Amino acid sequence: MAAKPRQLNQDELLRLKWLLGGVTALVSVWTVFFLDIEALGLVAVVSAAIGAVLVWPGLSARIPALAWKLAVPAIIVALAVDAYFSPDTLPVLIRLSLLLVLYRALAYRRKREDLQLLVLGLFLIVVAGVLTVAVEFAFLLLLFTACALGFLFVINLVDASGSGAVRTAEAETAWTRIGWRRFFARLREVADWRMLAFASALFVAVVAMSGLLFLIIPRFELASGFFLDRYITRKSRSGFTDTVRFGDVTELVKDDSIAMRVDLTDTSGLRDDPYWRLVVLDEYTPEGFKVSTGLKNELLNSERVVQNLSGRAFGRRVEEVGGIWTFYVEPGVSRYLPLPGSFGFLRLRDNTPLQRSSAHRIVALRTEPMTMTAFQLERVETGPQVMDAQLPELLRADRGNPAAAETRTRADPRLLLRGPEGEPSRAVLRRVLAEITGGEKLSAAAFAQRATDWLRARHAYALSVRIPPGTGDDIVRWLDSNEPGFCEYFAAGFVVLAREAGHPARVVAGFQGGSLNAFENYYMVKNSNAHAWAEIHDGLSHWLRVDPTPGGGAAAALQTQAGEQQALDGSWSARMDSLRVLWYRRIVNFDSRQQVQMIEQVKTFTAGSGAALRVWADELARTVKAWIKRPWDFGRLLRLALIGVSAVALAWLAGRLALLGWRRWRHRGHVAGYDPVRLAAGRQLARLRGLAGGRRPENGEWRMENGERTGDGSVVSRQFLGEREDSLEQVREDLRRLRYGRRETWPEPRAVFKRARAARRAARRS
């Protein structure tokens, strides 16, 4: 039988090139999912089209020639329209790249077009790498690298194998008619698995070495260096804006996407679920609550470009928990930083424009970031109070001297006492307050307790709410009804009641709770943990946190309804999510101390290992010398000989086992090739190769009979006496039967091997 070719022909190489090019294009297109760009629909269309022609290459030939001629003008028109209507540059370029990748991936390509496709995919990879730190992107990057290297290799093979060959138009597309089953069978047939394993091991080693260098070498923020984030529109996706309007959201949907992860160095001191404070809504309008203009101006006037920010004064006795809190906030959450309580120190990765209001305990960035936001807090206290001793003095000053507002440096404190206007709404609030207080003058803490009890008794928690029809303020109509509500309604209802009772109050929005990961010490906070609560001033020096929502928040209510409340999250999704935190820990660099510490650890480990190895070698040398200098006797020599023989026997046994394992691995899937009798016959045939034919003894007995003698008396003709005479050729025939023949045709193997050894010895003697 003619041996099958051990390499792919021209058509099979073209099919392989088409496959690698399509997969490379798909991987580069999928990186757009990590960018906050309105192109997900286009990505889906492009992926579907490329996947279709990847599976059925003949589809490209069915596209009319007119469509190919109009494709480039259509892309130019789409670029012009997109640039005209889009205010940002980078999304336009990315959508253009997607269209160009689609055009190049659908068309039959030569070497120049293949390289163009590779460059377009590389552009998408670079942009996504600059603007994202997602761990999924790291896997896509490795996959793109492997596919691109294979793609380039096959491009060169096709170019080398097809050089100088003249092919007809029909032959140029003959590769599209090769079936996938036949194609993969040919790939398996010609594949050199040892070479593929070596290349894979080399690729893994390069990736591991690059990762090690990545861990050691200090890093910088690429997005800040290239300013690409300025060319993407910033949009909030979580609802944490400067305004909360009643009636805009009538139904809550559980959103399990991750909002942020908070890495803690010590979780032993945590007792209750934290409240992650984001933004304070201090001004009431008939439509809802919002951040007042005065608070916005206060934040704007406080803006400073800093990397480190001091919080409360050092020296105060506080109950610190958590150690160092490291926050990894996903893009699109808010420009306000989530704070679990008061802090002594805040650290950013680099110098950043930062805004702050101490009285409201707000820290905000200038703009909402499009990449993951990371910062650290130290000396954190998660108490339910916010210090603000200046508020009572400001309220008294405003009442006595209205002109004092011109010199005030913080938001108007009188807004914290303003509620719904209009006599009908005020009358409803007074009636409700009479039910709550019974006409008593209550302190802020006592009022908070009674108002919370009244709200929870009158209104239930629900994911779907309805404001009763009628006139007046929406929140007042809801308070006066028995309609259920969610956290914004409970918080807003409490605030308007507290203000009507004369207590300064405000709405606070953020997150509540989260799940502790069972594999790494960090909180995983989802968008379903979004929550709103209230704060009321005690009239002295503190804001008191009040959460009137039944169950303590939207997330808790959702989890209670679903039966998912648990202390630690040990699911597979939590296990996979812990990999993202490990990734974040290494790519986020707050200062160079981590890199210096790691380098010192590596140096210490290397130096310590070398010193320990030298000490061990010196100790071993001294032990050997002392052992040799000891007196020698017969018993010691006997023991040494036994040890030597045992060591040789163990070494021989280990070698045989290693050889056996190697043969098993080498002949895996081929039982006949691994048969020990066949292998031994093959070795005997190899040893007999090159020996001349002739008669050989079977048992070594020779006798002179009718011998002819030469002049010196030697016998020149000898005859072997035995039951049978075997020639060397007969021995070879028996060995071939053992090596290649069917088992039922075998002669007795031991006898054949014995004759082969005897024939080989006789041949050497002759």
Helices and strands as residue ranges (DSSP letters): H 10-30, G 31-34, H 40-55, G 57-62, H 65-85, H 90-106, H 111-131, H 135-161, H 169-172, G 174-177, H 180-190, H 193-216, H 222-226, G 228-231, E 243-245, E 258-264, E 275-281, E 283-285, E 288-290, H 293-301, E 304-310, E 325-329, E 345-357, E 362-365, E 373-378, E 385-387, H 391-400, G 402-407, G 413-417, H 423-437, H 444-458, H 474-479, H 487-500, E 505-512, E 515-517, E 522-526, G 527-529, E 530-537, E 542-546, G 550-552, H 554-562, E 568-569, H 572-587, H 593-629, H 634-666, H 671-674, H 676-688, E 695-696, E 726-727, H 728-740, G 743-745, H 749-765
